[in-house]
Amino acid sequence: MTTIFDRDTKDRRPRHPEKAHRPDTELLRKPGWIRVKAPVGRGYTKTRDIVREHHLHTVCEEAGCPNIGECWEKAHATMMIMGDTCTRACAFCNVKTGLPGPLDAEEPENVARAVEKLGLAHVVITSVDRDDLMDGGAAHFAATVRAIRARSPKTTIEILTPDFLRKDRAVEIVMTAPPDVYNHNLETVPRLYLSVRPGARYFASLQLLARVKEIDPNAFTKSGLMVGLGESREEIMQVMDDLRAAHVDFLTIGQYLQPSRKHAAVARFWEPDEFKALEQIARAKGFLMVSASPLTRSSYHAGEDFALLRAARLAARS
């Protein structure tokens, strides 16, 4: 039996206690187009040291992102606020599950200092789910955005938020400090929600994205999907239609990679040409920006993609 332990705890508690007693799933051999280089280099080390210095968490580490070496070498780190412990137990996710501790009141300022020290032109801020908080952490998101704006006014800010399920007016609170991009990932097709994303509701996530546009019609909105969990091409196209109905501007599509034998199994690896076809379909449906490849993740090349997104809107309006 495989047990997933938290690498940071001395008592070796399971990182995913809700998965510890599940039967092992098969680990498919990764194809050649999935392989990435091990994280090495001075840029990677410098980014890691700044993250540690400011006592921050990153989704790059916690979620086991395959692109960490490439991104950190360029000083691109996705900050994960509100702790390293999530109140949800999604079948695909490698972030630790459990009861989180209290919020760190100094975290927004610590994030802002790190962004300033890294000299970021574009930063992505995400978080764990915090169902234990009255507002789901919405005010903490807004405080973090304000702190970054104060120290780095030229930095563009992208946030990737939870769904704030049953948290009244959480989106409105976040939008009091509007980011440059508001991202919320649907992750998968609605048929798979109960097995892959059981704590979430597909249409609630769509409504969140639509609400951002209602508050600010000029806001850029973004969402992401994983493939390889057993979805069909037709189901993906329906999700695209649902996102366009919510006026979402930017879609990312990447291959699901199984963190351990206790996580949801990879049904298959989609080939690079299939991602290119999905990108063409999504663009034809009206998305201003689409990033689709096996290694695409929400914050992968986020700064470059945001520049293209802005240019695409200007071109569409001219």
C-alpha positions as a printed Julia matrix, in Angstrom:
318×3 Matrix{Float64}:
   0.0    0.0     0.0
   1.17   3.53   -0.8
   0.74   6.24    1.84
   1.28   9.88    1.01
   3.17  11.71    3.75
   3.64  15.42    4.29
   7.31  16.12    3.62
   7.32  19.04    6.11
   6.03  17.3     9.24
   8.24  15.55   11.75
   5.58  13.06   12.8
   5.05  11.84    9.21
   1.29  12.32    9.16
  -0.42  11.38    5.89
  -0.6   14.35    3.53
  -3.97  13.13    2.25
  -5.64  11.25    5.12
  -8.86  10.85    3.14
  -6.95   8.96    0.44
  -4.73   6.81    2.67
  -7.04   3.77    2.68
  -8.11   3.9    -0.94
  -6.94   1.07   -3.19
  -3.94   1.89   -5.34
  -4.64   2.96   -8.89
  -2.49   2.14  -11.9
   0.25   4.59  -12.82
   0.56   4.83  -16.6
   4.01   5.36  -18.05
   4.38   8.96  -19.18
   4.99   9.46  -22.9
   8.05  11.3   -24.15
   6.24  14.6   -24.67
   5.51  14.84  -20.92
   9.15  14.68  -19.76
  10.66  17.79  -18.16
  14.11  18.67  -16.88
  14.92  18.51  -13.15
  14.88  21.94  -11.42
  18.45  23.24  -11.36
  20.12  26.57  -11.94
  20.89  29.79  -10.14
  17.57  31.39  -11.03
  15.68  28.48   -9.52
  17.73  28.65   -6.32
  17.28  32.43   -6.01
  13.5   32.16   -6.41
  13.34  29.36   -3.86
  15.38  31.37   -1.35
  13.12  34.43   -1.69
  10.02  32.29   -1.18
  11.56  30.75    1.96
  12.77  34.12    3.27
   9.23  35.5     3.24
   7.66  32.31    4.68
   5.44  31.77    1.65
   3.8   28.76    0.07
   3.67  28.2    -3.67
   1.3   26.06   -5.69
   4.37  25.15   -7.76
   5.67  23.08   -4.85
   2.46  22.04   -3.11
   0.76  20.78   -6.26
   3.94  19.23   -7.66
   3.85  21.27  -10.87
   6.03  19.76  -13.64
   7.03  23.24  -14.85
   8.61  24.42  -11.59
  12.17  24.24  -12.92
  11.45  26.33  -16.01
   9.28  28.9   -14.2
  11.46  29.4   -11.12
  14.55  29.8   -13.28
  12.76  32.89  -14.67
  11.65  34.04  -11.18
   8.02  33.14  -11.94
   6.46  31.66   -8.81
   2.72  31.3    -8.17
   2.07  32.34   -4.57
  -0.42  30.22   -2.64
  -2.0   32.21    0.18
  -4.01  31.24    3.27
  -1.78  28.34    4.26
  -0.77  25.0     2.79
  -3.8   22.97    3.95
  -7.03  22.72    1.95
 -10.49  21.97    3.31
 -11.45  20.1     0.12
 -10.32  16.65   -1.0
 -10.25  16.74   -4.78
  -9.2   13.43   -6.31
  -6.65  15.03   -8.65
  -4.92  17.48   -6.3
  -1.65  17.06   -4.42
  -2.2   19.95   -1.97
  -2.42  18.8     1.64
  -5.92  18.16    3.04
  -7.06  18.86    6.59
  -8.1   21.56    9.03
  -6.13  24.76    8.25
  -4.7   27.1    10.86
  -5.66  30.76   11.3
  -4.86  33.26    8.59
  -1.52  35.05    8.77
  -2.33  38.76    8.96
   1.18  39.59    7.7
   0.92  37.36    4.64
  -0.4   40.01    2.19
   2.56  42.25    2.98
   5.0   39.32    2.84
   3.69  38.38   -0.6
   4.03  41.99   -1.74
   7.64  42.13   -0.52
   8.49  38.93   -2.37
   6.87  40.19   -5.58
   8.89  43.39   -5.29
  12.14  41.52   -4.6
  11.6   39.13   -7.52
  10.9   42.1    -9.77
   7.85  40.47  -11.29
   6.09  42.14  -14.21
   3.14  39.74  -13.73
   2.24  37.67  -10.69
  -0.29  34.91  -10.1
  -1.86  34.55   -6.64
  -3.84  31.44   -5.79
  -4.97  29.77   -2.56
  -6.21  26.67   -0.88
  -9.96  26.33   -0.32
 -10.94  27.77    3.04
 -14.48  26.57    3.68
 -13.84  27.2     7.39
 -13.82  30.99    6.88
 -16.99  33.08    6.76
 -15.98  34.72    3.47
 -13.87  31.84    2.17
 -10.81  34.08    2.33
 -12.15  36.75   -0.04
 -10.98  39.67    2.12
  -7.5   38.1     2.34
  -7.33  37.97   -1.46
  -8.32  41.64   -1.68
  -5.76  42.61    0.97
  -3.03  40.76   -0.92
  -3.87  42.49   -4.2
  -3.84  45.9    -2.46
  -0.48  45.19   -0.83
   1.07  44.23   -4.17
  -0.36  47.34   -5.87
   1.15  49.54   -3.14
   4.67  48.11   -3.52
   4.69  47.22   -7.22
   2.18  49.45   -9.02
   3.41  48.39  -12.48
   3.01  44.68  -11.77
  -0.06  43.1   -13.33
  -1.92  40.74  -11.01
  -3.74  37.52  -11.81
  -5.71  35.71   -9.13
  -6.84  32.09   -9.2
  -9.56  31.75   -6.58
 -11.59  28.92   -5.09
 -15.28  28.69   -5.95
 -16.4   30.45   -2.72
 -19.26  27.97   -2.58
 -22.03  29.21   -0.26
 -19.99  32.29    0.7
 -22.35  35.21    0.1
 -20.82  38.22   -1.64
 -17.31  36.74   -1.6
 -16.73  37.64   -5.25
 -17.9   41.17   -4.58
 -15.36  41.45   -1.75
 -12.52  40.21   -3.98
 -13.5   42.67   -6.69
 -13.15  45.64   -4.35
  -9.46  45.26   -5.22
  -9.87  44.19   -8.84
  -7.08  42.07  -10.32
  -5.99  42.31  -13.94
  -7.13  38.72  -14.52
  -9.69  36.74  -12.51
  -9.16  33.0   -12.93
 -11.28  30.18  -11.6
 -10.76  26.69  -12.98
 -13.63  24.38  -13.87
 -11.0   21.59  -13.89
 -13.13  18.9   -15.58
 -16.42  18.15  -17.3
 -19.65  18.12  -15.22
 -20.11  14.33  -15.48
 -16.88  13.76  -13.55
 -17.44  16.27  -10.75
 -18.71  13.8    -8.14
 -15.64  11.59   -8.5
 -12.97  14.18   -9.33
 -14.11  17.41   -7.63
 -16.75  16.25   -5.1
 -16.74  19.38   -2.93
 -17.53  21.68   -5.85
 -20.52  22.3    -8.1
 -20.04  22.82  -11.82
 -22.73  25.45  -12.31
 -21.7   27.33   -9.17
 -18.23  27.72  -10.7
 -19.73  28.97  -13.95
 -21.89  31.44  -12.04
 -18.82  32.78  -10.22
 -17.11  33.55  -13.52
 -20.26  35.15  -14.88
 -20.62  37.26  -11.74
 -17.12  38.72  -12.19
 -18.19  39.99  -15.62
 -21.43  41.39  -14.16
 -19.43  43.39  -11.62
 -16.89  44.58  -14.18
 -17.69  43.89  -17.85
 -14.13  44.92  -18.77
 -12.49  42.41  -16.44
 -10.45  39.61  -18.01
 -11.71  36.2   -16.91
  -9.96  32.89  -17.31
 -10.62  29.21  -16.62
  -8.79  25.92  -17.02
  -9.48  22.28  -17.8
  -7.52  19.08  -17.32
  -7.85  16.24  -19.81
  -7.01  12.61  -19.3
  -9.57  11.82  -16.6
 -12.0   10.0   -18.88
 -13.78  12.92  -20.5
 -14.85  12.9   -24.14
 -14.05  15.44  -26.83
 -17.75  16.3   -27.05
 -17.93  16.98  -23.32
 -14.96  19.34  -23.55
 -16.63  21.25  -26.36
 -19.77  21.62  -24.24
 -17.68  23.07  -21.4
 -16.19  25.52  -23.9
 -19.72  26.61  -24.85
 -20.67  27.01  -21.18
 -17.6   29.17  -20.54
 -18.31  31.36  -23.55
 -21.9   31.79  -22.33
 -20.32  33.17  -19.12
 -18.18  35.51  -21.3
 -14.87  33.93  -20.23
 -11.98  35.33  -22.25
  -9.12  32.88  -21.74
  -9.09  29.08  -21.64
  -6.19  26.81  -20.62
  -6.18  23.06  -21.27
  -3.49  20.71  -19.96
  -2.85  17.02  -19.36
  -3.78  15.64  -15.93
  -0.77  14.03  -14.24
  -1.44  11.64  -11.38
   0.43  12.69   -8.2
   0.32   9.21   -6.6
  -1.39   5.84   -6.74
  -3.97   7.19   -4.27
  -5.15   9.92   -6.64
  -7.52   9.65   -9.59
  -6.03   7.5   -12.31
  -4.98   8.86  -15.7
  -7.41   7.39  -18.22
  -5.16   8.29  -21.13
  -2.54  10.75  -22.3
  -3.82  13.14  -24.95
  -1.35  13.65  -27.79
   0.11  17.06  -28.75
  -1.88  17.18  -32.0
  -5.09  16.68  -30.04
  -4.28  19.72  -27.9
  -3.68  21.76  -31.06
  -7.1   20.69  -32.33
  -8.74  21.7   -29.05
  -7.04  25.09  -29.26
  -8.39  25.65  -32.78
 -11.91  24.69  -31.68
 -11.76  27.0   -28.66
 -10.56  29.94  -30.73
 -13.36  29.31  -33.22
 -15.85  29.48  -30.35
 -14.7   32.99  -29.52
 -12.09  32.8   -26.75
  -9.67  35.71  -27.02
  -6.79  33.57  -25.76
  -6.25  29.81  -25.61
  -3.3   27.89  -24.23
  -3.52  24.14  -24.83
  -0.65  21.68  -24.54
   0.26  18.65  -22.44
   2.2   20.77  -19.92
  -0.1   23.8   -19.87
  -1.09  24.86  -16.36
  -3.11  27.87  -15.2
  -0.09  30.02  -14.43
   2.31  28.61  -17.03
   3.61  31.53  -19.15
   0.9   33.64  -17.52
   2.68  36.95  -18.06
   3.33  36.39  -21.75
  -0.21  35.1   -22.24
  -1.71  38.13  -20.49
   0.1   40.43  -22.91
  -1.35  38.43  -25.81
  -4.79  38.51  -24.18
  -4.75  42.31  -23.93
  -3.56  42.61  -27.52
  -6.32  40.28  -28.72
  -9.0   42.4   -27.02
  -7.62  45.59  -28.53
  -7.55  43.98  -31.95
 -11.14  42.74  -31.56
 -12.33  46.23  -30.64
 -10.49  48.08  -33.39
